[in-house]
Amino acid sequence: MAPSNDIMTDVPGTVYLVDASGSLDAARSGRDILLVPQPTPSQADPLNWPKYKKYWSLFLISAYACIMSFGENNWGAAWTTISEETGVTLNNMNGGSALNYLLLGFVNIIWIPSAMKFGRKIVYILSLLFILAGGVWGGFFEGTAQYYLMMVVTGIGTAAYQALIQLTAILILLFIFTFDDTMFPRYRFRNQTSTEPSKHEKTAQPSPTKDEKDQKPDPNLTITASHSAGEISMPPRTYLQQLAPIHYFKDDQTTWFQYFRRPFYLFLFPNIVLAGIQFAFGCTAGIVSFNTISEIMTEPPYNWSAGSAGLLFLAALVGNFIGMAIGSLSDYLVLTLTRRNKGYKEPEMRLYAYIFSLPLAAVGYFTYGWGATAGSHWMAIAVGLCCMIAQQVSATSIATAYAMECFDQISGELVIVLAICSSVINFAISFSVQNFIDATSYGWTFTFYGIWVILSMVMGAPMIVWGKSWRRRCKGRYEAFLAEMR
């Protein structure tokens, strides 16, 4: 049986993750790791989908993310060329880029509530349409005014550009005809998934409230006989149902406006805000390199073409794999520390992984900035870029996972907080980077930004010390938040 220790279980985010005693039904497939959240008995639950369907959904979402990230960085290598051909100064180019970053966060105030109320599919499709429109416009805009308006459109859709127009059209069709929405009413099954210690232990089901008695049943919902109060069964969607762009659950009592306003309350949760700051400075590497790589490599002493400068992003690709490895390493680190903690996982365990990201930031920002200032061999720029991107991928994954592990039932709202923090901070950085370089040098500019990036990760130390006490203090607000949800 799992230890019954109220001190270890009364804090949001503290989870009994490893079943050291082997007594829990929740630990499946002969492994000692409990699934969080627990799969429900319903075949419609995405956690119960066949593997091929899970992999296909993962492929579509990964392709969607690839379009956003690659399209955005694709312009970086030709930044100065685009500036010359369109008549937009580098300062205004960076200003439009800053506006784009600002919208990437704040437009999520609209996208995320819509996804939570009407399903993910419609949001994917609409955002891709914005991307397609921005991509077409990006091929022929002229002047600063058109550039800023085009960046607004791409910012709403989360940025993509001319080189990806055909792929984006294809992806829209794939989402329409092959994507099954992953939104699932998990709240209906709260009494049917349990991580209680004993296989044989039975708990009384709570009596339905007056509001619950008055609710009209969903037509897709059936009740079958069970050992106790009844078992809810939801059949999987038919193909025609999957084609619908909107998926709405009639028993979802939360309004769109409630979904809209709820994330703003999360700024009172210190764990989330600090994770948002770490996420924001984690994103800084891609932004400052995007704004400067073309200017550095196409001017003396390098004098590279835009195409050759673009190949330098192969170093960023290597950095991505290093960052992914650190992210996976953080998972193993959490499991190791959880086993040492008698099976209980604390979100702060993941923050120790910043020890791998921190030196990457120091080496990356220093080497990239001072290498460009000194006109060092192009390999110095490549190594700096590789290390910066490795730090970006690892730090953002650690910060995101930490925030979601602290308050796992409000992950949708958490995304908005992280995105807003990133937008505000990186709007200022993108807007100021060119003026900073003109006033000082690449070296001092990247040293300054690098210090802030390092300090954001150093914040992990007080979060490890006091993070659990902050979560405990937020328990009342968190439970009130959850009570409003259903």
DRENDO-1510 file (C-alpha; in Angstrom, 1 decimal, always signed):
<recs>
REC; n; res; u; v; w
REC; 1; MET; +0.0; +0.0; +0.0 .
REC; 2; ALA; +1.1; +3.6; -0.6 .
REC; 3; PRO; +2.1; +5.5; +2.5 .
REC; 4; SER; -0.7; +7.5; +4.0 .
REC; 5; ASN; +0.9; +10.7; +4.8 .
REC; 6; ASP; -1.3; +13.8; +4.8 .
REC; 7; ILE; +1.8; +16.1; +4.7 .
REC; 8; MET; +2.9; +14.5; +1.4 .
REC; 9; THR; -0.6; +14.6; -0.2 .
REC; 10; ASP; -2.3; +17.8; +0.7 .
REC; 11; VAL; -0.3; +20.1; -1.6 .
REC; 12; PRO; -1.2; +20.7; -5.3 .
REC; 13; GLY; +1.5; +19.1; -7.5 .
REC; 14; THR; +2.7; +16.5; -5.0 .
REC; 15; VAL; +1.8; +13.2; -6.7 .
REC; 16; TYR; +2.3; +9.6; -5.8 .
REC; 17; LEU; +4.0; +8.7; -9.0 .
REC; 18; VAL; +6.0; +5.5; -8.4 .
REC; 19; ASP; +4.2; +2.6; -6.8 .
REC; 20; ALA; +7.1; +1.1; -4.8 .
REC; 21; SER; +4.9; -1.5; -3.1 .
REC; 22; GLY; +3.3; -2.7; -6.3 .
REC; 23; SER; -0.2; -2.6; -4.8 .
REC; 24; LEU; -1.9; -0.1; -7.1 .
REC; 25; ASP; -4.2; -1.0; -10.0 .
REC; 26; ALA; -3.2; +2.3; -11.5 .
REC; 27; ALA; +0.4; +1.2; -12.3 .
REC; 28; ARG; -0.2; -0.6; -15.6 .
REC; 29; SER; +1.8; -2.9; -17.9 .
REC; 30; GLY; +3.9; -4.3; -15.1 .
REC; 31; ARG; +5.6; -1.0; -14.4 .
REC; 32; ASP; +5.7; +0.8; -11.2 .
REC; 33; ILE; +5.0; +4.3; -12.7 .
REC; 34; LEU; +1.4; +5.6; -12.3 .
REC; 35; LEU; -0.2; +7.3; -15.2 .
REC; 36; VAL; -1.2; +11.0; -14.5 .
REC; 37; PRO; -3.9; +11.6; -15.4 .
REC; 38; GLN; -5.4; +8.2; -15.2 .
REC; 39; PRO; -7.0; +6.8; -18.4 .
REC; 40; THR; -10.8; +6.6; -18.1 .
REC; 41; PRO; -12.9; +3.5; -19.0 .
REC; 42; SER; -14.1; +5.2; -22.1 .
REC; 43; GLN; -12.9; +4.2; -25.6 .
REC; 44; ALA; -13.3; +7.8; -26.6 .
REC; 45; ASP; -10.6; +8.9; -24.2 .
REC; 46; PRO; -7.5; +10.0; -26.2 .
REC; 47; LEU; -5.4; +8.1; -23.7 .
REC; 48; ASN; -7.1; +4.9; -24.8 .
REC; 49; TRP; -6.7; +5.5; -28.5 .
REC; 50; PRO; -4.9; +2.9; -30.6 .
REC; 51; LYS; -1.2; +3.6; -31.0 .
REC; 52; TYR; -1.5; +4.4; -34.7 .
REC; 53; LYS; -4.1; +7.1; -34.0 .
REC; 54; LYS; -1.9; +8.6; -31.2 .
REC; 55; TYR; +1.1; +8.7; -33.5 .
REC; 56; TRP; -0.9; +10.3; -36.3 .
REC; 57; SER; -2.2; +13.0; -34.0 .
REC; 58; LEU; +1.3; +13.6; -32.7 .
REC; 59; PHE; +2.6; +13.8; -36.3 .
REC; 60; LEU; +0.0; +16.4; -37.3 .
REC; 61; ILE; +0.7; +18.5; -34.2 .
REC; 62; SER; +4.4; +18.2; -34.7 .
REC; 63; ALA; +4.1; +19.3; -38.3 .
REC; 64; TYR; +2.0; +22.3; -37.1 .
REC; 65; ALA; +4.7; +23.3; -34.6 .
REC; 66; CYS; +7.4; +22.8; -37.3 .
REC; 67; ILE; +5.6; +25.2; -39.7 .
REC; 68; MET; +5.5; +27.9; -36.9 .
REC; 69; SER; +9.1; +27.5; -35.8 .
REC; 70; PHE; +10.8; +26.9; -39.2 .
REC; 71; GLY; +8.8; +29.6; -41.0 .
REC; 72; GLU; +9.8; +32.2; -38.4 .
REC; 73; ASN; +13.5; +31.3; -38.4 .
REC; 74; ASN; +13.6; +31.0; -42.2 .
REC; 75; TRP; +13.4; +34.8; -42.5 .
REC; 76; GLY; +16.3; +35.4; -40.2 .
REC; 77; ALA; +19.1; +34.4; -42.7 .
REC; 78; ALA; +17.7; +36.9; -45.3 .
REC; 79; TRP; +16.8; +39.6; -42.8 .
REC; 80; THR; +19.1; +42.2; -44.3 .
REC; 81; THR; +18.2; +41.2; -47.9 .
REC; 82; ILE; +14.5; +41.6; -47.1 .
REC; 83; SER; +15.2; +45.0; -45.6 .
REC; 84; GLU; +17.0; +46.2; -48.7 .
REC; 85; GLU; +14.4; +44.9; -51.2 .
REC; 86; THR; +11.3; +46.1; -49.3 .
REC; 87; GLY; +12.6; +49.5; -48.1 .
REC; 88; VAL; +12.0; +48.6; -44.4 .
REC; 89; THR; +14.9; +49.6; -42.2 .
REC; 90; LEU; +16.5; +47.0; -39.8 .
REC; 91; ASN; +15.1; +49.0; -36.8 .
REC; 92; ASN; +11.6; +48.7; -38.3 .
REC; 93; MET; +12.1; +45.1; -39.3 .
REC; 94; ASN; +13.0; +44.4; -35.6 .
REC; 95; GLY; +10.0; +46.5; -34.5 .
REC; 96; GLY; +7.6; +44.4; -36.7 .
REC; 97; SER; +9.2; +41.3; -35.3 .
REC; 98; ALA; +8.7; +42.5; -31.8 .
REC; 99; LEU; +5.0; +43.2; -32.6 .
REC; 100; ASN; +4.7; +39.7; -33.9 .
REC; 101; TYR; +6.1; +38.3; -30.6 .
REC; 102; LEU; +3.8; +40.4; -28.6 .
REC; 103; LEU; +0.8; +39.0; -30.5 .
REC; 104; LEU; +2.0; +35.5; -30.2 .
REC; 105; GLY; +1.3; +35.7; -26.5 .
REC; 106; PHE; -1.7; +38.0; -26.2 .
REC; 107; VAL; -3.7; +36.4; -29.0 .
REC; 108; ASN; -3.7; +33.2; -27.0 .
REC; 109; ILE; -6.1; +35.0; -24.7 .
REC; 110; ILE; -8.6; +34.3; -27.5 .
REC; 111; TRP; -7.2; +31.1; -29.0 .
REC; 112; ILE; -7.0; +29.0; -25.7 .
REC; 113; PRO; -10.5; +29.7; -24.4 .
REC; 114; SER; -11.8; +28.9; -27.8 .
REC; 115; ALA; -9.9; +25.6; -27.8 .
REC; 116; MET; -11.1; +24.7; -24.4 .
REC; 117; LYS; -14.8; +25.5; -25.2 .
REC; 118; PHE; -15.1; +24.5; -28.8 .
REC; 119; GLY; -12.3; +22.0; -29.3 .
REC; 120; ARG; -8.7; +22.1; -30.6 .
REC; 121; LYS; -9.5; +21.3; -34.2 .
REC; 122; ILE; -11.2; +24.6; -35.1 .
REC; 123; VAL; -8.3; +26.5; -33.6 .
REC; 124; TYR; -5.7; +24.6; -35.6 .
REC; 125; ILE; -7.6; +25.2; -38.8 .
REC; 126; LEU; -8.3; +28.9; -38.2 .
REC; 127; SER; -4.7; +29.7; -37.1 .
REC; 128; LEU; -3.4; +27.9; -40.2 .
REC; 129; LEU; -5.7; +30.0; -42.4 .
REC; 130; PHE; -4.2; +33.1; -40.8 .
REC; 131; ILE; -0.7; +31.7; -41.5 .
REC; 132; LEU; -1.6; +31.0; -45.1 .
REC; 133; ALA; -2.9; +34.6; -45.5 .
REC; 134; GLY; +0.3; +36.1; -43.9 .
REC; 135; GLY; +2.5; +33.8; -46.0 .
REC; 136; VAL; +0.9; +35.0; -49.3 .
REC; 137; TRP; +1.2; +38.6; -48.2 .
REC; 138; GLY; +4.8; +38.1; -47.1 .
REC; 139; GLY; +5.7; +37.4; -50.7 .
REC; 140; PHE; +4.9; +40.8; -52.0 .
REC; 141; PHE; +4.6; +43.4; -49.2 .
REC; 142; GLU; +6.3; +46.8; -49.7 .
REC; 143; GLY; +7.1; +49.4; -47.1 .
REC; 144; THR; +6.9; +49.7; -43.4 .
REC; 145; ALA; +3.1; +50.0; -43.1 .
REC; 146; GLN; +2.4; +46.8; -45.0 .
REC; 147; TYR; +5.1; +45.0; -43.2 .
REC; 148; TYR; +3.6; +45.8; -39.8 .
REC; 149; LEU; +0.1; +44.8; -40.9 .
REC; 150; MET; +1.4; +41.6; -42.3 .
REC; 151; MET; +3.2; +40.8; -39.0 .
REC; 152; VAL; -0.1; +41.4; -37.2 .
REC; 153; VAL; -1.8; +38.8; -39.4 .
REC; 154; THR; +1.0; +36.3; -39.0 .
REC; 155; GLY; +1.2; +37.0; -35.3 .
REC; 156; ILE; -2.5; +36.1; -34.9 .
REC; 157; GLY; -1.9; +32.8; -36.7 .
REC; 158; THR; +1.5; +32.3; -35.0 .
REC; 159; ALA; +3.8; +33.2; -37.8 .
REC; 160; ALA; +4.6; +31.5; -41.1 .
REC; 161; TYR; +6.0; +32.8; -44.3 .
REC; 162; GLN; +6.2; +32.4; -48.1 .
REC; 163; ALA; +8.4; +29.3; -48.2 .
REC; 164; LEU; +5.7; +27.3; -46.3 .
REC; 165; ILE; +2.5; +28.3; -48.2 .
REC; 166; GLN; +2.1; +24.9; -50.0 .
REC; 167; LEU; +2.8; +22.8; -46.9 .
REC; 168; THR; +0.4; +25.0; -44.9 .
REC; 169; ALA; -2.4; +24.4; -47.4 .
REC; 170; ILE; -1.8; +20.6; -47.2 .
REC; 171; LEU; -1.8; +20.7; -43.5 .
REC; 172; ILE; -5.1; +22.5; -43.3 .
REC; 173; LEU; -6.6; +19.6; -45.4 .
REC; 174; LEU; -5.0; +17.0; -43.2 .
REC; 175; PHE; -6.5; +18.6; -40.1 .
REC; 176; ILE; -9.9; +18.8; -41.6 .
REC; 177; PHE; -10.1; +15.2; -42.9 .
REC; 178; THR; -7.9; +13.2; -40.6 .
REC; 179; PHE; -7.6; +14.9; -37.2 .
REC; 180; ASP; -9.8; +13.7; -34.3 .
REC; 181; ASP; -10.1; +16.3; -31.7 .
REC; 182; THR; -8.3; +15.5; -28.5 .
REC; 183; MET; -10.7; +17.4; -26.3 .
REC; 184; PHE; -12.3; +15.0; -23.9 .
REC; 185; PRO; -14.7; +15.5; -20.9 .
REC; 186; ARG; -12.5; +14.0; -18.3 .
REC; 187; TYR; -14.5; +15.6; -15.6 .
REC; 188; ARG; -17.3; +13.1; -16.3 .
REC; 189; PHE; -15.1; +10.2; -15.1 .
REC; 190; ARG; -13.6; +11.7; -11.9 .
REC; 191; ASN; -15.2; +9.0; -9.7 .
REC; 192; GLN; -14.0; +6.2; -12.0 .
REC; 193; THR; -10.3; +6.7; -12.0 .
REC; 194; SER; -8.5; +6.4; -8.7 .
REC; 195; THR; -4.9; +6.1; -7.4 .
REC; 196; GLU; -6.0; +4.9; -4.0 .
REC; 197; PRO; -3.6; +2.4; -2.4 .
REC; 198; SER; -5.6; -0.8; -2.3 .
REC; 199; LYS; -7.0; -2.9; -5.1 .
REC; 200; HIS; -9.9; -4.0; -3.0 .
REC; 201; GLU; -10.7; -0.8; -1.3 .
REC; 202; LYS; -14.0; +0.7; -2.2 .
REC; 203; THR; -15.0; +4.3; -1.6 .
REC; 204; ALA; -18.5; +5.6; -1.4 .
REC; 205; GLN; -19.7; +7.6; -4.4 .
REC; 206; PRO; -20.8; +11.2; -3.5 .
REC; 207; SER; -24.5; +11.9; -3.8 .
REC; 208; PRO; -25.5; +14.0; -6.8 .
REC; 209; THR; -26.2; +17.6; -6.1 .
REC; 210; LYS; -29.4; +19.3; -7.1 .
REC; 211; ASP; -27.6; +21.0; -10.0 .
REC; 212; GLU; -26.3; +17.6; -11.2 .
REC; 213; LYS; -29.8; +16.1; -11.0 .
REC; 214; ASP; -31.2; +18.9; -13.1 .
REC; 215; GLN; -28.6; +18.6; -15.8 .
REC; 216; LYS; -29.8; +17.1; -19.1 .
REC; 217; PRO; -27.8; +14.1; -20.2 .
REC; 218; ASP; -25.5; +14.4; -23.2 .
REC; 219; PRO; -26.9; +12.3; -26.2 .
REC; 220; ASN; -23.5; +10.7; -26.7 .
REC; 221; LEU; -23.4; +9.5; -23.1 .
REC; 222; THR; -24.8; +6.1; -21.9 .
REC; 223; ILE; -25.1; +4.6; -18.4 .
REC; 224; THR; -24.3; +1.0; -17.8 .
REC; 225; ALA; -24.6; -1.2; -14.7 .
REC; 226; SER; -21.7; -1.1; -12.4 .
REC; 227; HIS; -20.6; -2.4; -9.0 .
REC; 228; SER; -21.7; +0.9; -7.3 .
REC; 229; ALA; -23.2; +4.1; -8.6 .
REC; 230; GLY; -22.9; +3.5; -12.3 .
REC; 231; GLU; -20.4; +3.6; -15.1 .
REC; 232; ILE; -20.3; +6.2; -17.8 .
REC; 233; SER; -19.5; +5.0; -21.3 .
REC; 234; MET; -18.7; +7.2; -24.3 .
REC; 235; PRO; -18.4; +5.6; -27.6 .
REC; 236; PRO; -15.6; +6.8; -29.9 .
REC; 237; ARG; -16.6; +9.4; -32.5 .
REC; 238; THR; -17.6; +8.2; -35.9 .
REC; 239; TYR; -15.7; +9.5; -38.9 .
REC; 240; LEU; -18.5; +12.0; -39.7 .
REC; 241; GLN; -18.4; +13.3; -36.2 .
REC; 242; GLN; -14.6; +13.6; -36.4 .
REC; 243; LEU; -15.0; +15.8; -39.5 .
REC; 244; ALA; -16.9; +18.4; -37.5 .
REC; 245; PRO; -14.6; +21.4; -36.9 .
REC; 246; ILE; -16.3; +22.2; -33.5 .
REC; 247; HIS; -16.7; +19.8; -30.6 .
REC; 248; TYR; -18.9; +21.1; -27.8 .
REC; 249; PHE; -20.0; +19.3; -24.7 .
REC; 250; LYS; -23.5; +20.4; -23.5 .
REC; 251; ASP; -22.8; +19.5; -19.9 .
REC; 252; ASP; -19.8; +21.8; -19.8 .
REC; 253; GLN; -21.1; +24.5; -17.5 .
REC; 254; THR; -18.1; +26.8; -18.0 .
REC; 255; THR; -18.8; +29.7; -20.4 .
REC; 256; TRP; -16.3; +31.1; -22.9 .
REC; 257; PHE; -15.9; +34.3; -20.9 .
REC; 258; GLN; -15.0; +32.2; -17.8 .
REC; 259; TYR; -12.3; +30.5; -19.8 .
REC; 260; PHE; -11.2; +33.9; -21.0 .
REC; 261; ARG; -10.8; +35.6; -17.6 .
REC; 262; ARG; -9.5; +32.7; -15.5 .
REC; 263; PRO; -5.9; +32.8; -16.7 .
REC; 264; PHE; -5.5; +36.3; -15.2 .
REC; 265; TYR; -6.0; +35.0; -11.7 .
REC; 266; LEU; -3.0; +32.7; -12.2 .
REC; 267; PHE; -0.7; +35.7; -12.0 .
REC; 268; LEU; -1.3; +35.4; -8.2 .
REC; 269; PHE; +0.5; +32.0; -8.2 .
REC; 270; PRO; +4.2; +32.6; -7.7 .
REC; 271; ASN; +5.3; +29.2; -9.1 .
REC; 272; ILE; +3.5; +29.9; -12.4 .
REC; 273; VAL; +4.8; +33.5; -12.7 .
REC; 274; LEU; +8.4; +32.5; -12.0 .
REC; 275; ALA; +8.1; +29.6; -14.5 .
REC; 276; GLY; +6.7; +32.1; -17.0 .
REC; 277; ILE; +9.8; +34.3; -16.6 .
REC; 278; GLN; +12.1; +31.3; -17.0 .
REC; 279; PHE; +10.1; +30.3; -20.1 .
REC; 280; ALA; +10.4; +33.8; -21.5 .
REC; 281; PHE; +14.1; +34.2; -21.1 .
REC; 282; GLY; +14.4; +30.6; -22.5 .
REC; 283; CYS; +12.8; +31.9; -25.7 .
REC; 284; THR; +15.3; +34.8; -26.0 .
REC; 285; ALA; +18.0; +32.9; -27.8 .
REC; 286; GLY; +15.9; +32.2; -30.9 .
REC; 287; ILE; +14.7; +35.8; -31.0 .
REC; 288; VAL; +18.1; +37.6; -30.7 .
REC; 289; SER; +19.8; +35.1; -33.1 .
REC; 290; PHE; +16.9; +35.5; -35.6 .
REC; 291; ASN; +17.3; +39.3; -35.5 .
REC; 292; THR; +21.1; +39.3; -35.9 .
REC; 293; ILE; +22.4; +36.3; -37.8 .
REC; 294; SER; +21.9; +37.8; -41.3 .
REC; 295; GLU; +23.5; +41.2; -40.2 .
REC; 296; ILE; +26.5; +39.4; -38.8 .
REC; 297; MET; +27.1; +36.9; -41.6 .
REC; 298; THR; +26.3; +39.0; -44.7 .
REC; 299; GLU; +28.6; +41.8; -43.7 .
REC; 300; PRO; +32.4; +42.0; -43.4 .
REC; 301; PRO; +34.5; +40.1; -42.5 .
REC; 302; TYR; +32.3; +37.2; -43.5 .
REC; 303; ASN; +30.4; +38.5; -46.5 .
REC; 304; TRP; +28.2; +35.4; -46.8 .
REC; 305; SER; +25.2; +35.1; -49.1 .
REC; 306; ALA; +21.8; +34.8; -47.5 .
REC; 307; GLY; +21.7; +31.1; -48.5 .
REC; 308; SER; +25.0; +30.4; -46.9 .
REC; 309; ALA; +23.9; +32.2; -43.7 .
REC; 310; GLY; +20.8; +30.1; -43.6 .
REC; 311; LEU; +23.0; +26.9; -43.5 .
REC; 312; LEU; +24.4; +28.2; -40.2 .
REC; 313; PHE; +21.1; +27.2; -38.7 .
REC; 314; LEU; +22.2; +23.6; -39.0 .
REC; 315; ALA; +24.1; +24.4; -35.8 .
REC; 316; ALA; +20.8; +25.4; -34.3 .
REC; 317; LEU; +19.4; +22.0; -35.4 .
REC; 318; VAL; +22.2; +20.3; -33.4 .
REC; 319; GLY; +21.4; +22.5; -30.5 .
REC; 320; ASN; +17.7; +21.4; -30.7 .
REC; 321; PHE; +18.8; +17.7; -30.3 .
REC; 322; ILE; +21.0; +18.6; -27.3 .
REC; 323; GLY; +18.2; +20.5; -25.7 .
REC; 324; MET; +15.8; +17.6; -26.3 .
REC; 325; ALA; +18.3; +15.2; -24.7 .
REC; 326; ILE; +18.4; +17.5; -21.6 .
REC; 327; GLY; +14.6; +17.6; -21.5 .
REC; 328; SER; +14.5; +13.8; -21.5 .
REC; 329; LEU; +17.3; +13.7; -18.9 .
REC; 330; SER; +15.1; +15.8; -16.6 .
REC; 331; ASP; +12.4; +13.1; -16.8 .
REC; 332; TYR; +14.9; +10.4; -15.7 .
REC; 333; LEU; +16.1; +12.8; -13.0 .
REC; 334; VAL; +12.5; +13.3; -11.7 .
REC; 335; LEU; +11.9; +9.5; -11.6 .
REC; 336; THR; +15.2; +8.9; -9.7 .
REC; 337; LEU; +14.5; +11.5; -7.1 .
REC; 338; THR; +10.9; +10.3; -6.8 .
REC; 339; ARG; +12.0; +6.8; -6.0 .
REC; 340; ARG; +14.3; +8.2; -3.3 .
REC; 341; ASN; +11.3; +10.1; -1.9 .
REC; 342; LYS; +9.2; +6.9; -1.3 .
REC; 343; GLY; +7.3; +7.3; -4.6 .
REC; 344; TYR; +6.2; +10.9; -4.2 .
REC; 345; LYS; +7.1; +13.4; -6.9 .
REC; 346; GLU; +7.6; +17.0; -6.3 .
REC; 347; PRO; +7.6; +19.4; -9.3 .
REC; 348; GLU; +10.7; +21.1; -7.9 .
REC; 349; MET; +12.7; +18.0; -8.6 .
REC; 350; ARG; +12.7; +18.9; -12.3 .
REC; 351; LEU; +14.4; +22.3; -11.6 .
REC; 352; TYR; +17.7; +20.6; -10.8 .
REC; 353; ALA; +18.0; +20.0; -14.6 .
REC; 354; TYR; +18.8; +23.7; -15.0 .
REC; 355; ILE; +22.4; +22.8; -14.0 .
REC; 356; PHE; +22.8; +21.5; -17.6 .
REC; 357; SER; +21.2; +24.4; -19.3 .
REC; 358; LEU; +23.0; +27.1; -17.4 .
REC; 359; PRO; +26.6; +26.6; -18.8 .
REC; 360; LEU; +25.1; +26.3; -22.3 .
REC; 361; ALA; +23.7; +29.8; -21.9 .
REC; 362; ALA; +26.9; +31.2; -20.6 .
REC; 363; VAL; +29.0; +29.7; -23.4 .
REC; 364; GLY; +26.4; +30.4; -26.1 .
REC; 365; TYR; +25.7; +34.1; -25.5 .
REC; 366; PHE; +29.4; +34.9; -24.8 .
REC; 367; THR; +30.8; +33.0; -27.8 .
REC; 368; TYR; +28.1; +34.3; -30.2 .
REC; 369; GLY; +28.3; +37.9; -29.2 .
REC; 370; TRP; +32.1; +38.4; -28.7 .
REC; 371; GLY; +32.8; +36.1; -31.7 .
REC; 372; ALA; +30.8; +38.4; -33.9 .
REC; 373; THR; +32.4; +41.5; -32.4 .
REC; 374; ALA; +35.9; +40.1; -33.0 .
REC; 375; GLY; +35.1; +38.7; -36.5 .
REC; 376; SER; +36.2; +35.3; -35.3 .
REC; 377; HIS; +36.0; +32.1; -37.4 .
REC; 378; TRP; +32.5; +31.3; -38.4 .
REC; 379; MET; +32.7; +28.2; -36.3 .
REC; 380; ALA; +32.6; +30.4; -33.2 .
REC; 381; ILE; +29.3; +31.8; -34.3 .
REC; 382; ALA; +28.0; +28.3; -35.0 .
REC; 383; VAL; +29.1; +27.0; -31.6 .
REC; 384; GLY; +27.5; +30.0; -29.9 .
REC; 385; LEU; +24.3; +29.5; -31.8 .
REC; 386; CYS; +24.2; +25.8; -31.1 .
REC; 387; CYS; +24.6; +26.4; -27.3 .
REC; 388; MET; +22.0; +29.1; -27.2 .
REC; 389; ILE; +19.4; +27.0; -28.9 .
REC; 390; ALA; +20.2; +24.0; -26.8 .
REC; 391; GLN; +19.7; +26.2; -23.7 .
REC; 392; GLN; +16.4; +27.5; -25.2 .
REC; 393; VAL; +14.9; +24.1; -25.9 .
REC; 394; SER; +15.9; +22.6; -22.6 .
REC; 395; ALA; +15.0; +25.6; -20.4 .
REC; 396; THR; +11.6; +26.1; -22.0 .
REC; 397; SER; +10.7; +22.5; -21.7 .
REC; 398; ILE; +11.8; +22.4; -18.0 .
REC; 399; ALA; +9.8; +25.6; -17.2 .
REC; 400; THR; +6.7; +24.4; -19.0 .
REC; 401; ALA; +6.7; +21.0; -17.4 .
REC; 402; TYR; +7.3; +22.5; -13.9 .
REC; 403; ALA; +4.4; +24.9; -14.2 .
REC; 404; MET; +2.0; +22.1; -15.5 .
REC; 405; GLU; +3.2; +19.7; -12.8 .
REC; 406; CYS; +2.5; +22.3; -10.0 .
REC; 407; PHE; -1.2; +22.7; -11.0 .
REC; 408; ASP; -1.9; +19.9; -13.5 .
REC; 409; GLN; -5.6; +20.4; -13.9 .
REC; 410; ILE; -5.3; +24.0; -15.3 .
REC; 411; SER; -2.7; +23.4; -18.0 .
REC; 412; GLY; -4.7; +25.3; -20.7 .
REC; 413; GLU; -4.8; +28.4; -18.6 .
REC; 414; LEU; -1.1; +28.0; -17.7 .
REC; 415; VAL; -0.2; +28.2; -21.4 .
REC; 416; ILE; -1.6; +31.7; -21.6 .
REC; 417; VAL; +0.4; +32.9; -18.6 .
REC; 418; LEU; +3.7; +31.5; -20.1 .
REC; 419; ALA; +2.9; +33.0; -23.5 .
REC; 420; ILE; +2.1; +36.4; -22.1 .
REC; 421; CYS; +5.3; +36.5; -20.0 .
REC; 422; SER; +7.3; +35.5; -23.0 .
REC; 423; SER; +5.6; +38.1; -25.3 .
REC; 424; VAL; +6.1; +41.0; -22.9 .
REC; 425; ILE; +9.8; +40.2; -22.2 .
REC; 426; ASN; +10.8; +39.3; -25.7 .
REC; 427; PHE; +8.8; +42.2; -27.2 .
REC; 428; ALA; +11.1; +44.5; -25.3 .
REC; 429; ILE; +14.2; +42.5; -26.3 .
REC; 430; SER; +13.4; +42.3; -30.0 .
REC; 431; PHE; +12.4; +46.0; -30.1 .
REC; 432; SER; +15.7; +47.1; -28.5 .
REC; 433; VAL; +18.3; +44.7; -29.8 .
REC; 434; GLN; +19.3; +46.7; -32.9 .
REC; 435; ASN; +19.6; +50.0; -30.9 .
REC; 436; PHE; +21.6; +48.2; -28.2 .
REC; 437; ILE; +24.0; +46.8; -30.9 .
REC; 438; ASP; +24.4; +50.2; -32.6 .
REC; 439; ALA; +25.2; +51.8; -29.2 .
REC; 440; THR; +27.6; +49.2; -28.0 .
REC; 441; SER; +28.6; +46.0; -29.8 .
REC; 442; TYR; +27.4; +42.4; -30.4 .
REC; 443; GLY; +29.6; +41.3; -27.5 .
REC; 444; TRP; +28.1; +43.7; -24.8 .
REC; 445; THR; +24.6; +43.2; -26.1 .
REC; 446; PHE; +24.7; +39.4; -25.9 .
REC; 447; THR; +26.5; +39.5; -22.6 .
REC; 448; PHE; +23.7; +41.7; -21.1 .
REC; 449; TYR; +21.0; +39.4; -22.4 .
REC; 450; GLY; +22.9; +36.3; -21.4 .
REC; 451; ILE; +23.2; +37.5; -17.8 .
REC; 452; TRP; +19.4; +37.9; -17.6 .
REC; 453; VAL; +18.9; +34.4; -19.1 .
REC; 454; ILE; +21.3; +32.9; -16.5 .
REC; 455; LEU; +19.6; +34.8; -13.7 .
REC; 456; SER; +16.3; +33.4; -14.8 .
REC; 457; MET; +17.6; +29.9; -14.4 .
REC; 458; VAL; +19.3; +30.7; -11.1 .
REC; 459; MET; +15.8; +31.5; -9.8 .
REC; 460; GLY; +15.4; +27.8; -9.8 .
REC; 461; ALA; +17.3; +27.7; -6.5 .
REC; 462; PRO; +14.8; +29.6; -4.3 .
REC; 463; MET; +12.0; +27.8; -6.2 .
REC; 464; ILE; +13.4; +24.4; -5.0 .
REC; 465; VAL; +13.6; +25.7; -1.5 .
REC; 466; TRP; +10.2; +27.5; -1.2 .
REC; 467; GLY; +8.3; +26.2; -4.2 .
REC; 468; LYS; +6.3; +23.6; -2.2 .
REC; 469; SER; +5.3; +26.1; +0.5 .
REC; 470; TRP; +4.1; +28.5; -2.2 .
REC; 471; ARG; +2.0; +25.7; -3.7 .
REC; 472; ARG; +0.6; +24.9; -0.3 .
REC; 473; ARG; -0.4; +28.6; +0.2 .
REC; 474; CYS; -2.1; +28.6; -3.2 .
REC; 475; LYS; -4.1; +25.4; -2.4 .
REC; 476; GLY; -7.3; +27.3; -1.5 .
REC; 477; ARG; -7.2; +29.5; -4.6 .
REC; 478; TYR; -6.5; +26.5; -6.7 .
REC; 479; GLU; -9.4; +24.5; -5.3 .
REC; 480; ALA; -11.7; +27.5; -5.7 .
REC; 481; PHE; -10.5; +27.7; -9.3 .
REC; 482; LEU; -11.3; +24.0; -9.9 .
REC; 483; ALA; -14.7; +24.4; -8.3 .
REC; 484; GLU; -15.6; +27.0; -10.8 .
REC; 485; MET; -14.6; +24.8; -13.7 .
REC; 486; ARG; -17.4; +22.3; -13.3 .
</recs>
